[in-house]
Amino acid sequence: VTPLNKVKIVKKRTKRFVRHQSDRYKKIDESWRKPKGIDNRVRRRFKGQIAMPKIGYGTAAKARGLLPNGFKKFVVSNVSDLELLLMHNRVYAAEIAHNVSSRKRVAITERAQQLNVKITNAGARVRTTYLDIQRAVESMESQNNSTRTMKLMDRIVNDQRTPFQMLLEYDWLFHRIFFKFFPIEDLRELQFNDFLEGLISWRNKSYSDRLSFAFEILDIDEDGIVGISDITRVLENVLHRQLKIGDQVFNRKNFKFGKLRFLGTVEFADGVWGGIEFTEPIGKNNGSVNGVSYFKCRDQYGLFLPVEHIGLKEHYTDAVEMINVFTDGSNSDSFDLESFQASIQNESWMMELIQSDPIPSCLKG
């Protein structure tokens, strides 16, 4: 859900107002107090004195009380409070009160999805710790199906304290790894015993098997070939680096490089588009389309593309560097996944690769 009116929030002053002479005397605290003295130079607003709060510093009425996401905050403590926002879901975003239990938070979150109401802190206090899962795995490994193990399972699954639903929705990498490892269409199809057995089997896999699985994650289009396009899309989804004006970018269709000069909506098409200025005449315009100017450049040096067809040059560089390492510097733009997985069964080769220098900068983090 998006806000009804996205207003730009302008803060006229972000510095705190400090009390007069708090910098001079230790006994005077910095917290603001209005000077009352008959001869006080700050109260009389003499030139060169510290600033006093006044109405001119106030935020514009349209933006007053808005969160950075464009919504106003409305604190809810139960489902009934949430239903007050049914007709105001594009003006107000719900924030679950701090004293609400985990069980009620889950109910509020589910109801908010039905009402299409945004919740600012939907993931708070509903996350299962790694320690809970580790204890359940250890209990399964020891074949100890005790009451304690069943309570752990209930806490992780039935009580819905796990963040799976939220992670699968918001974390692209977690979503891809999870459904690649467990070939199911819906999370509700997965039994918790199967989930624990899957974790145990992962712990028993060799390093080469784990690396093979990692490269299957890189194959976005699942054509058996890991190329520059696949790796750049993975990096974008994992690093969450947003495009901004002035970035060095490339066209995903032909891998031509340029500078991002425009980013936003356009009149000639729907959606978000980017305007690229190339260093050679391989474009289609000069930054103008149908008489509307979005940016200025030489004729045939500008090109507009949907934002999903634009990638960051730094991700392209990292992808090329990664492929060169994995193909032993053959300057190829891709490698066959099946033959590569066969080669990494030699664990000594894999350890040499891990210890090699240089390692791609995108892997060091």
N, C-alpha and C positions, 0 to 999 in steps of 0.2 A: 504494500500500500504506500502511496506517495502523498505528500502534503498537498492540500488544495491550492494554496498559494505559497510558492517558494520565495520568501523575501530575503534579500541579502542583509545579513546582520552586520551593522557597522558599530564598532565600539569606539566612541570618540576619545575615550581615555581608559587605559588599562592599568596605569600606575595607581598605587594607593595614595590617598590623601593623608599626609602625616601632620601631626600636631605641631604647632608653632614652638620652636626652641627645643624640640625633642632631640635634635642633633647636638644641642649645646649642653644640656643637663641630663645626667644619667637618671635622675629621679623622675623625669618626665617621659612617660611612655609614648610610643609612636602613634597609638590609636587616636583617630581624629577627635578633637574637641574644638568647638567653635570659640574663637577668642572673644572675650566680652569687654576687654579693657577700653576705657574712654579714649586713650591715646594709642591703642594697639595698631601698629602699622600694617599688619595682615588684614585686620578687620576693615581698615580704611582703604585697603587695596592700593597701597603705594607701589610704585613701579619697582620691579625686581624682587618682590616678595614671593613666598610660596603660594601656590594656588589654593583657593578655597572651593569647596563643592558648591555648585549652583545648577540651576535648572537646565542650563545650556549643555551640560555634560550628559544629560539623560539620553537613553536610547530612543530611537524613533518609535512612535506609538505602534506602528504596524509590526515592528520587530521585537517589541517589549515582551519578555517572558518566553520567547521562542528558544527551543533547543537547537543545536547546530544542524540537526536533521530536518528542521523546518516545522516540527510539531510543538505543541504546548504540552506540558507534563500534567498528568492527572493520576494521583496516587490511588491505587485500589487495594482493598484488603480481602475481597472475596469475589465470587462470580457475579453476585448482584450488582456490586459497584461497577464491574466491567460492562455490564449490559447498559449502563447509562450512556456509554459511548457508541451505541449502535448507529445513531444518526450523525455522530460527530467523529467518525473514525478517520477522517482526513484533516481534522483540525487538532485533535488531541491524541497523544500517545500515552498508553497506560504504563505506570511504573508500580511494580508490586512492592508493597510496604515491607520494611525490613523485618518485622516481627511475624511474617506469615510463614507457616510450616512448609516443608518440602512437598508434602502430599497435596496441600491446597494450591501450591504454586503450579504443580502439574495440571490440576483441574483448570486453573485460570488460564494457563498457556493454551490448553486444548480448546477452551471456549473462545479465546481470542483468535485462534486460527479460523474458527467457524464464523466469527463475526467480522473477520478481516480487520482486526485491530492490532496495531503495532505495539509491542511491549519492549521497553528499553532495556530491561534486565531479565530477559526470559531465561537465561542460563544460570542465574544466581541460585546457589544452594540446592541444586539438583544434580550436581556432578558426583559420580562415584569416584572415589580415589583409586589410584593404581593398586594400593595395598589391598583393597577389598577383592579385586580380581585376582591378584597374586595368591591370596589365601585360598580362594576357591579353587584355583588351578592346582595348588599343592595338595589340597584335600582330595581332588579327583585323582592325582597321580598316586597317592598313597591308598587309593581304594577305600577311603574312609567316608562312607555316606552317612555321616552322623547328623544329628539334629542341627549342630552348629553349621555344617556345610549347607544344609537346606535353608537355614536362616540367611546365610550369605547369598544364596541364589535368589531368595525372595527379595532381599534388599537390593540386589543388582538389577533384577528383571521385573518382578511383579510390582515392586514399590516404585518402579520407574525412576530410580535415582540415577540411572546411567544417562550419559549425555548423547547416546547414539542418535536419537531422532534429530537433535539439534546439530550435532556434528555432521551427520549425513546431509543435512540441509545447507549448512554454512561452510563446511570445510571440504573443498573439492578433492584434495589429496586423500583425506580419510575416506570419503565416499568411494573413490576409485579403488583404493587398496582393499577396502572391506568387501565390496561386491565382486572384486576380482578373486579374492581368496575364498569367499563363500558365494558360489554361483547360484544366487537366488534372486527373485524379482522383488520380493517384499520382505522387510525385516521381520514381519510377524511369522514368516514361514520358518525362521531359524529357531530351533529348540536350543535351550541354554546348554544342555549336555553336549550337543553338536558343536556349540560355540567353544566350550572349554576343551573338547577333544581337538578342535582345530588349533587352538593355542598351543596345546601340548605337542601336536605334530609339528608345528612351526619350530618349537624349541629343539626338536630332534633333527631338523633338516641341516644338511651340510652348508658351509659357506657358499659353495658354488650353486647349490639349489636356491639359496636365498637371493644370490645375485641374479640368477636367471629370472626369478619372479620379479625382481626390481626392474629388469629390462622389459618385461611384459607390461609393466605399468607405463613405461615410456612410449609404448606403441599405441598412440592415441587412436588412430584410424583402424588399428587391428588388421593391417594388411601384411604383417610379417616382416616389415621393413621399418627400422627406426631411422627417421630422417631429421633434417634441420627443422622442418615444420612441426614435427611431433615434439621435439625437445623444447622448442621455444614456447609452445603452448603449455607444456608442463611447468616451465620456469615462471610464466606469467601467472598461472593459477596458484603456484606455491609461494612466490615472492610477493604477490599482490602489489606490484609496482604499477601505479596508474600512469596513463599517458598524460602529458601536459605540453602546453605550447612551448616550442623550442627544442623538444627532444629530437635526437637523431633516430629515425625510424626506417622501416623497409616495407615494401609492398610484398605481401605473402604470395602473390601470384607469380611474380617474376624475380623476386629478391633484389629489386632495385632500391637504392638508398636515397634518402632525402631528409629534409627538415620539416617537422610538423609545424605548420603555420596557422592552422585553424582546427578547432575541435568544438562541435556542438550540433545543433539542429539546423537544417537548411530548408529552403523553400521548394526545391525541385524534387525532394524525396522525403520519405518518412524515416524515422530513426536518427541515431547519432552518427555523424560523418566527420571525417578528418580531411583536412587539406594539406597536401604535401608539396613542398617546393624542391625540385630535383636540381642537381648541378649540371645536367645536360638536357637538351630538348627532347625528352621522352614523355612529356605530359600531354594534356589535351587543352589547356586553357591558361589564362594568366591570373587565376585566382577569382575570376568572375564567372557566373553561370546565369544565363537568361537576364543579363543586365544588372544582376545583384553582385556586388563586390564583397567577398569574404576575407580576402587578403590580396596583397599586390606582389606580383613577380613578373618576370619576362614571359612573353607569349610562348606557349608550348612547354613551359617549365613547371606548370602547376597541374595537380591532379587531385580529384576528390574520390575517396574510397569509404565504404562503410567501416566503422571503427574495428569490427572483427577481422578485417582484412589487413590491418596495420599492426606491425610488431615493432618492439624496441630493438635498436641496433645492438645494444649491449647483450640482450638475450641471444641474438643471432651469433655474436662473437663467442659467447660461452658455449653455445650449441656446437659450433664448428670446432672449438677447442676440445670439447668432450669427445666428439666423433673421431678427431685425429688421434686422441689418446687410445680409444678403444679399437681403432683400426691400424694401430702402429704407424701413424704418420703417413698414411697413404693418400691424404688430401681428398678423400672421398666425402660426398655430402650425405651419405647414409650407409647403413650396414644391415645385412640380412640377419634377422633375429635367430632363426633356427641354427644356422652355421655358427653364429657367435656363441649361442648357448652350448653347442657341442664343444667349442674350444675352451670354455671356462670350466669344464669338468676337471681340467688339470689345475688343481688347487695351488700348485707352486707358481704357475703362470699368473693366477689371480693375485697372489700375495706380491709378486713382482710389480703388478699393475698398481696395487694399492700403495706400495712403497715408492713408486716411480716419482720422478720430479721432472717437469712440473705436473702437478695435479690440476685439473681445471679449477679456476677460481670459484666457479659456482658449486663445486663439491666440497670446498674447504670449509664453508659455513655450515 
